[in-house]
């Protein structure tokens, strides 16, 4: 292999690595809708294009008791506003294109995190 060919190969690989690294830092978002509803409430709150990073507060005053995940990613629901644990319990996992409802005597969901 000639010297110039090796340099071209190295430059090409370096450019590919830089491109991949730069794309991973972009503000990626979900594709589809997340829908939340409170207990026996006719009002539904929907989120689309939610960032995949960080904790997201559910904007229903008393929290959500029903969720529909019509996105291409999975989510985890939490009973606290900061995606923290309550009584050492982890969040509730809701896979893509599924829904979930809280038990009547349990706390409502206050926040969620996207699994990516």
Secondary structure, 3 states (H helix, E strand, C coil): CCHHHHHHHHHHHHHHHHHHHHHHCCCCECCEEEEEECCCCCCEEEEECCECCCEEECCCCCCECEEEEEECCEEEEECCCCCCCECCECCEEECCCEEEECCCCCCCECEEEEEC
